[in-house]
Amino acid sequence: MKESSLEETFRDRRILITGGTGSIGNGLVRKLLEYNPKVIRVFSNDENALFDLEQELKKCDDLRFLVGDVRDKERLKRATEDIEIVFHAAALKHVPSCEYNPFEAIKTNVIGTQNLLEVAIDENVEKVITISTDKAVSPVNVMGATKLLAERLTIAANYYKGFKRTVFSCVRFGNVLGSRGSVVQLFEKQIQNGGPVTLTDPDMIRFVMSMDRAIELVLKAAERAKGEEIFIFKMPALHIKNLADIMIQKLAPKYGYDPRDIEVKIIGKRRGEKLYEELMTEDEAMNAYETEDMLVVLPQTPIISTQRRYLKRTTLKTYTAKDTNKLTEKEIEELLASILK
């Protein structure tokens, strides 16, 4: 990622981040400050988290902290006045929570996204980047289904907007290790308490990326987006059991335990969980393009000007965690070292 190029993209720009106090939103705020934007509006319904972030970054004059919810269209409209770039990170993201609270998931992930898209069109925003997840691919749970709809709404907004200038694109993440509520945090807490470390299924495989890598994808997407793209980094996968075993070996002594005394307990798949995730379906692969570090999925009938920017069609037939390269023990250790600081 060329820092000079990103500097040009974000310098003196007016930026809104919804869900700005979540793991991704928080990371975006901190990284974007390096590029000297004119203003970053941090939009969140978590008043305490906004307060904490403001206290931590109070010397930054180019930050505004706005209490609000994407379900409230009028509040979004006020927050988006004169904004040029929007990063849409607000979402309900936990699979079990969405399974048992589906109406709430729809209100935030679907209706909240539609509210933002309509406001962005009305306010003549330049770019909107919606943050999505591998769980939106062939979804089997409420969270994935709502994020799929959020993706579809975002891409369709390129047609719905009429002659307005706004371009709408998405990024699609794997599991961001170290983010709030991630499996790394769960395992560390369980090890700290002496176990057991709970696994839903020993055969479970997940795409993984670091927080820095996730932020890099979002910023690259904003830099490159011309509308309609779903940007996906090429990323490895790992067996969750391997992650648990390595974390036990590394962390148990830190908390005064013998790794052999930390039990790994199989508790069965949670409601709505897959054994392995996908980042791209077979149908999407038919209209996906490839760069050195990412895949770019376009609709079946893309805007010609967008399609011309991507010349190399991917040779992949699909992109699943089961079939991609798995991290070695050493690579997992290196990834954890960057997270467990």
C-alpha positions, 0 to 999 in steps of 0.5 A: 500500500503506497502511503503517498497515494493514500495521502493524496486520497484522504488529505483535506477530505471530509470523512464519516465513519459509522460504527466509528467506535467498533474495532474496525471503525476505531482502527480506521479513525486512527489510521486516517488521522495519519493522512491529514483529513479535514475532518473525521466524524465518528458516528456511534450509538455507544456513548461511553465508547465515544467518550473514551475515544474522545478522551484518548484523541482529544488533541486532534482538532479534526475529529467530531464525535456524534452520538447516533444510530443508523436506524435514525435517518434524520440523525444520519442526514445531519451527520452526513452534511458536506461529507465526501467519503463514508465508511459504513462499519455500523452493524450487528455482527455476532452470529448467535446474537443475530440468530436470537434477535433477527428483527434487530439485525434487520433494523441495523444491518439492512434498514440502517444500510438503506438509510445511509445509502439514501442519505449519501445520495441526497447529500451528494457524497463522493464515495461510500464503502460498506464493510461486509463479511465472508458470512454474507456468502451463501449465508446460513444465518441471520447475520450473514443474510442481513449482510448479504442484503447490505451488500446488494443494496450498496451495489444496487445504489449505483443504479438507484442514484440516478445522475448523482455522483456517489459511487458505492462499493463493498469490502468483504472480510474474513475473521479479523483476529483481535477485533472486539469479541473475536475468538482470540479474545475469547480463548485468551480469557478462557486460558487466563481463567484456567480453562476450559477452552471451548471449541464448537467443532474441531474441524472448523476452518476460518479465513483470517486476517489481522486488524492492520490488514483489514484496515488496509483493505478498506483504505485501498477500496476507497482509493480504487472504487469506481462503483459496484465492486466488492473488494476481497483480499487474498487471505489464508485460513486456519483450523480453529483447533490449531489456533486454540492449541497454540494459544494454550501453549503460548499463554498458559505459562503467562497466567501461571498454568501448565498447558497440559492442564488446560482442557479443550472442550468440544461444545458443538456448533452454535446456531447458524455456524458453518464448518468453513466459510466462503469468500466468493461463490461459483457464480461470483467467480464467473465475473471476478477479476484479480490483482496481485493482492485482491479479488474484485467481484462485479455484478453480472452486468457491470457498468462498462467503465468499471469493468474496463478497469479490471483486465485479468479475470480470475481463474478461481472457480470459488474461494472457500476456507476448506480449499485455500492455503492453511497457516502453518504453526509458525505462521499462526504464532507470528500472527498471534505475536502481532495481536497479543502485544 
